[in-house]
Amino acid sequence: MNETMDSYKVTNRAWELIIQKIDERIKGGESQAALSRLLGSSRASVSRWVSTGRGGEHVSFRDMIRYLDRLRIPLADVFAQDDGLPPPSPDRAVTAMDKKIASTLAAVAAAIGKDLPDMASELEVLELADIQAMMSGREPMRASDLVRLCRAIGVDSGAILNRAAGPSEQ
């Protein structure tokens, strides 16, 4: 029975954080329609979550994790409660390759004439602060982020990876 209760606590904490982040973004001027596109859910669902102050009981765990990811809520925050739950694995640290990819991507963006605000305006799922952190090598870049950033710049992600790897690592 205790394991079941723990899963309820984790789910409730995750939804608490998701709703909190959605509320913050709406108060910051973001529309429910934009949030529904970001989350890959219906506008009606986002509206229901906001009006009731709680998440969807029939949402799959996979969808809940996707919402946490797209809202940039670390799993560590979900497990941060001192309720006896084991902490999740720590997030991956920035590697030397992450930094090479970031610097290569930044150099190509500069050469093409794309600045970070231009890129952020084209990418609804990434905020300017996140783009700045990734492009400076302070935050690791997921593969999906790399692909999105490359599309915003207008360059092939494979070319960026090959160039970042350099002749010694190919």
C-alpha beads as a LAMMPS data file, in Angstrom:
LAMMPS data file: protein, C-alpha beads

170 atoms
169 bonds

1 atom types
1 bond types

-500.0 500.0 xlo xhi
-500.0 500.0 ylo yhi
-500.0 500.0 zlo zhi

Masses

1 110.0

Atoms # bond

1 1 1 0.000 0.000 0.000
2 1 1 2.865 2.381 0.764
3 1 1 4.212 2.123 -2.814
4 1 1 0.801 3.130 -4.178
5 1 1 0.677 6.129 -1.873
6 1 1 4.131 7.181 -3.039
7 1 1 3.029 7.137 -6.676
8 1 1 0.065 9.341 -5.767
9 1 1 2.382 11.783 -4.019
10 1 1 4.709 11.930 -7.010
11 1 1 1.827 12.419 -9.450
12 1 1 0.240 15.105 -7.292
13 1 1 3.541 16.931 -6.873
14 1 1 4.193 16.811 -10.633
15 1 1 0.767 18.257 -11.396
16 1 1 1.190 20.898 -8.716
17 1 1 4.391 22.066 -10.432
18 1 1 2.865 21.868 -13.923
19 1 1 -0.174 23.947 -12.919
20 1 1 2.055 26.430 -11.100
21 1 1 4.258 26.883 -14.192
22 1 1 1.206 27.209 -16.466
23 1 1 -0.255 29.864 -14.133
24 1 1 3.058 31.758 -14.112
25 1 1 3.251 31.742 -17.902
26 1 1 -0.362 32.890 -18.281
27 1 1 0.255 35.715 -15.802
28 1 1 3.316 36.565 -17.917
29 1 1 1.051 37.056 -20.934
30 1 1 1.218 33.688 -22.667
31 1 1 -2.106 32.450 -24.032
32 1 1 -3.721 29.132 -23.224
33 1 1 -3.628 28.359 -26.947
34 1 1 0.154 28.869 -27.056
35 1 1 0.570 26.695 -23.961
36 1 1 -1.580 23.952 -25.457
37 1 1 0.641 23.956 -28.578
38 1 1 3.766 23.824 -26.406
39 1 1 2.408 20.928 -24.366
40 1 1 0.874 19.074 -27.302
41 1 1 -2.524 19.014 -25.622
42 1 1 -5.878 20.571 -26.391
43 1 1 -6.703 24.130 -25.413
44 1 1 -9.760 22.758 -23.592
45 1 1 -7.500 20.600 -21.405
46 1 1 -5.255 23.531 -20.498
47 1 1 -8.337 25.639 -19.754
48 1 1 -9.749 22.895 -17.507
49 1 1 -6.431 22.531 -15.659
50 1 1 -6.258 26.279 -15.057
51 1 1 -9.883 26.621 -13.960
52 1 1 -9.825 23.619 -11.616
53 1 1 -6.256 24.112 -10.386
54 1 1 -5.414 20.463 -10.949
55 1 1 -4.182 18.227 -13.718
56 1 1 -5.833 15.559 -15.769
57 1 1 -6.595 12.364 -13.908
58 1 1 -6.722 10.455 -17.186
59 1 1 -3.433 11.768 -18.568
60 1 1 -0.793 9.120 -19.105
61 1 1 2.458 9.176 -17.168
62 1 1 4.289 9.672 -20.484
63 1 1 2.228 12.804 -21.198
64 1 1 2.842 14.140 -17.690
65 1 1 6.609 13.686 -18.172
66 1 1 6.339 15.449 -21.547
67 1 1 4.597 18.400 -19.863
68 1 1 7.327 18.588 -17.212
69 1 1 9.980 18.498 -19.944
70 1 1 8.372 21.118 -22.170
71 1 1 7.802 23.443 -19.215
72 1 1 11.442 22.889 -18.166
73 1 1 10.522 21.518 -14.743
74 1 1 13.361 19.285 -13.514
75 1 1 12.420 15.874 -12.145
76 1 1 14.475 16.784 -9.083
77 1 1 11.782 19.349 -8.249
78 1 1 9.101 16.667 -8.420
79 1 1 11.025 14.526 -5.944
80 1 1 12.231 17.440 -3.793
81 1 1 9.631 16.863 -1.092
82 1 1 11.113 15.332 2.036
83 1 1 8.649 12.461 2.065
84 1 1 11.011 9.507 1.966
85 1 1 11.006 9.131 -1.812
86 1 1 14.375 8.388 -3.382
87 1 1 15.796 11.295 -5.365
88 1 1 16.010 10.917 -9.129
89 1 1 19.305 10.547 -10.916
90 1 1 21.034 13.910 -11.225
91 1 1 20.712 15.702 -14.534
92 1 1 23.498 15.131 -16.976
93 1 1 26.337 17.617 -16.586
94 1 1 27.541 19.704 -19.518
95 1 1 30.262 17.837 -21.421
96 1 1 33.116 19.117 -23.562
97 1 1 31.170 17.957 -26.627
98 1 1 28.107 19.970 -25.499
99 1 1 30.342 23.043 -25.370
100 1 1 31.809 22.317 -28.826
101 1 1 28.335 21.900 -30.304
102 1 1 27.177 25.126 -28.644
103 1 1 30.153 27.140 -29.892
104 1 1 29.841 25.692 -33.407
105 1 1 26.134 26.447 -33.492
106 1 1 26.721 29.977 -32.186
107 1 1 29.425 30.619 -34.804
108 1 1 27.197 29.400 -37.635
109 1 1 24.254 31.466 -36.362
110 1 1 26.458 34.566 -36.226
111 1 1 27.795 33.915 -39.735
112 1 1 24.262 33.566 -41.093
113 1 1 23.100 36.622 -39.173
114 1 1 20.652 34.930 -36.793
115 1 1 20.681 36.304 -33.273
116 1 1 19.181 34.624 -30.222
117 1 1 15.998 36.744 -30.070
118 1 1 15.303 35.882 -33.742
119 1 1 15.705 32.215 -32.924
120 1 1 13.503 32.442 -29.831
121 1 1 10.726 34.112 -31.820
122 1 1 10.742 31.184 -34.274
123 1 1 10.756 28.549 -31.522
124 1 1 7.616 28.452 -29.392
125 1 1 8.916 25.581 -27.281
126 1 1 12.199 27.190 -26.195
127 1 1 12.474 30.390 -24.215
128 1 1 15.212 32.949 -24.837
129 1 1 16.887 32.212 -21.484
130 1 1 17.053 28.494 -22.307
131 1 1 18.458 29.212 -25.767
132 1 1 21.080 31.535 -24.267
133 1 1 22.117 28.899 -21.708
134 1 1 22.398 26.169 -24.342
135 1 1 24.157 28.323 -26.946
136 1 1 26.716 29.458 -24.372
137 1 1 27.416 25.871 -23.266
138 1 1 26.125 26.414 -19.717
139 1 1 23.263 23.944 -20.131
140 1 1 23.235 20.604 -21.963
141 1 1 21.329 20.489 -25.228
142 1 1 18.912 17.655 -25.902
143 1 1 18.839 16.221 -29.411
144 1 1 15.380 17.722 -29.966
145 1 1 16.700 21.145 -28.898
146 1 1 19.628 20.853 -31.322
147 1 1 17.303 19.980 -34.197
148 1 1 14.970 22.882 -33.375
149 1 1 17.837 25.351 -33.060
150 1 1 19.356 24.172 -36.340
151 1 1 16.018 24.604 -38.108
152 1 1 15.662 28.125 -36.684
153 1 1 19.130 28.980 -37.988
154 1 1 18.611 27.166 -41.295
155 1 1 21.428 24.646 -41.019
156 1 1 21.592 20.846 -41.005
157 1 1 22.052 19.394 -37.514
158 1 1 24.313 16.662 -38.907
159 1 1 26.658 19.291 -40.307
160 1 1 26.841 20.981 -36.902
161 1 1 27.618 17.680 -35.172
162 1 1 30.301 16.765 -37.716
163 1 1 31.913 20.172 -37.468
164 1 1 31.809 20.131 -33.651
165 1 1 33.320 16.639 -33.538
166 1 1 36.221 17.804 -35.679
167 1 1 38.630 15.529 -37.509
168 1 1 40.003 13.958 -34.321
169 1 1 36.638 12.576 -33.158
170 1 1 35.030 11.559 -36.467

Bonds

1 1 1 2
2 1 2 3
3 1 3 4
4 1 4 5
5 1 5 6
6 1 6 7
7 1 7 8
8 1 8 9
9 1 9 10
10 1 10 11
11 1 11 12
12 1 12 13
13 1 13 14
14 1 14 15
15 1 15 16
16 1 16 17
17 1 17 18
18 1 18 19
19 1 19 20
20 1 20 21
21 1 21 22
22 1 22 23
23 1 23 24
24 1 24 25
25 1 25 26
26 1 26 27
27 1 27 28
28 1 28 29
29 1 29 30
30 1 30 31
31 1 31 32
32 1 32 33
33 1 33 34
34 1 34 35
35 1 35 36
36 1 36 37
37 1 37 38
38 1 38 39
39 1 39 40
40 1 40 41
41 1 41 42
42 1 42 43
43 1 43 44
44 1 44 45
45 1 45 46
46 1 46 47
47 1 47 48
48 1 48 49
49 1 49 50
50 1 50 51
51 1 51 52
52 1 52 53
53 1 53 54
54 1 54 55
55 1 55 56
56 1 56 57
57 1 57 58
58 1 58 59
59 1 59 60
60 1 60 61
61 1 61 62
62 1 62 63
63 1 63 64
64 1 64 65
65 1 65 66
66 1 66 67
67 1 67 68
68 1 68 69
69 1 69 70
70 1 70 71
71 1 71 72
72 1 72 73
73 1 73 74
74 1 74 75
75 1 75 76
76 1 76 77
77 1 77 78
78 1 78 79
79 1 79 80
80 1 80 81
81 1 81 82
82 1 82 83
83 1 83 84
84 1 84 85
85 1 85 86
86 1 86 87
87 1 87 88
88 1 88 89
89 1 89 90
90 1 90 91
91 1 91 92
92 1 92 93
93 1 93 94
94 1 94 95
95 1 95 96
96 1 96 97
97 1 97 98
98 1 98 99
99 1 99 100
100 1 100 101
101 1 101 102
102 1 102 103
103 1 103 104
104 1 104 105
105 1 105 106
106 1 106 107
107 1 107 108
108 1 108 109
109 1 109 110
110 1 110 111
111 1 111 112
112 1 112 113
113 1 113 114
114 1 114 115
115 1 115 116
116 1 116 117
117 1 117 118
118 1 118 119
119 1 119 120
120 1 120 121
121 1 121 122
122 1 122 123
123 1 123 124
124 1 124 125
125 1 125 126
126 1 126 127
127 1 127 128
128 1 128 129
129 1 129 130
130 1 130 131
131 1 131 132
132 1 132 133
133 1 133 134
134 1 134 135
135 1 135 136
136 1 136 137
137 1 137 138
138 1 138 139
139 1 139 140
140 1 140 141
141 1 141 142
142 1 142 143
143 1 143 144
144 1 144 145
145 1 145 146
146 1 146 147
147 1 147 148
148 1 148 149
149 1 149 150
150 1 150 151
151 1 151 152
152 1 152 153
153 1 153 154
154 1 154 155
155 1 155 156
156 1 156 157
157 1 157 158
158 1 158 159
159 1 159 160
160 1 160 161
161 1 161 162
162 1 162 163
163 1 163 164
164 1 164 165
165 1 165 166
166 1 166 167
167 1 167 168
168 1 168 169
169 1 169 170
